[in-house]
């Protein structure tokens, strides 16, 4: 009877160890996926910042052109 209990215990511990290893592998996979997602987010933020800067430059140029046109119109 006691040997049967040890056999069941060994079986359960074996199952737990297998599950642990599977979860550990899955965790490592998820960590790698998270790193890739964080890198993509960083790249997206950088692109967004560049777009905002470009938008500011374009706005300044358009404002400058409008000012010049207003000056020309007033001189006519």
Secondary structure per residue as TSV (DSSP state, phi and psi in degrees):
chain	resnum	aa	ss	phi	psi
A	1	X	-	360.0	-47.1
A	2	X	H	-66.0	-34.9
A	3	X	H	-66.5	-34.4
A	4	X	H	-63.2	-41.7
A	5	X	H	-63.4	-39.8
A	6	X	H	-66.1	-37.1
A	7	X	H	-63.2	-44.0
A	8	X	H	-64.7	-40.5
A	9	X	H	-62.8	-45.0
A	10	X	H	-60.7	-41.4
A	11	X	H	-62.9	-45.6
A	12	X	H	-65.5	-42.3
A	13	X	H	-64.0	-40.8
A	14	X	H	-59.8	-42.5
A	15	X	H	-64.6	-40.9
A	16	X	H	-63.8	-42.2
A	17	X	H	-64.9	-39.0
A	18	X	H	-64.1	-45.3
A	19	X	H	-62.1	-40.9
A	20	X	H	-59.7	-46.9
A	21	X	H	-63.8	-39.8
A	22	X	H	-64.0	-43.5
A	23	X	H	-67.5	-36.8
A	24	X	H	-63.0	-43.5
A	25	X	H	-64.4	-42.9
A	26	X	H	-63.0	-40.6
A	27	X	H	-61.5	-43.0
A	28	X	H	-63.5	-40.0
A	29	X	H	-62.0	-45.2
A	30	X	H	-64.5	-37.1
A	31	X	H	-62.4	-42.1
A	32	X	H	-65.2	-42.4
A	33	X	H	-62.2	-39.6
A	34	X	H	-63.2	-42.5
A	35	X	H	-59.3	-43.4
A	36	X	H	-64.3	-41.4
A	37	X	H	-65.0	-41.5
A	38	X	H	-64.1	-37.5
A	39	X	H	-64.6	-42.1
A	40	X	H	-63.8	-39.6
A	41	X	H	-63.3	-43.4
A	42	X	H	-60.9	-45.7
A	43	X	H	-62.4	-40.7
A	44	X	H	-63.5	-43.1
A	45	X	H	-62.4	-40.4
A	46	X	H	-63.7	-42.4
A	47	X	H	-63.6	-39.6
A	48	X	H	-64.4	-42.6
A	49	X	H	-61.9	-43.0
A	50	X	H	-62.4	-40.6
A	51	X	H	-64.2	-40.2
A	52	X	H	-64.8	-39.9
A	53	X	H	-65.0	-44.3
A	54	X	H	-62.2	-39.3
A	55	X	H	-61.0	-41.5
A	56	X	H	-64.1	-41.2
A	57	X	H	-65.0	-44.6
A	58	X	H	-61.6	-43.3
A	59	X	H	-60.7	-42.7
A	60	X	H	-62.6	-43.0
A	61	X	H	-64.6	-42.4
A	62	X	H	-64.4	-44.4
A	63	X	H	-59.7	-40.6
A	64	X	H	-63.5	-42.3
A	65	X	H	-65.3	-40.8
A	66	X	H	-63.0	-41.4
A	67	X	H	-62.6	-43.1
A	68	X	H	-64.5	-41.4
A	69	X	H	-64.5	-41.2
A	70	X	H	-60.8	-39.8
A	71	X	H	-63.6	-41.5
A	72	X	H	-66.2	-40.8
A	73	X	H	-65.3	-39.7
A	74	X	H	-68.8	-26.8
A	75	X	H	-83.5	-10.5
A	76	X	-	-82.3	360.0
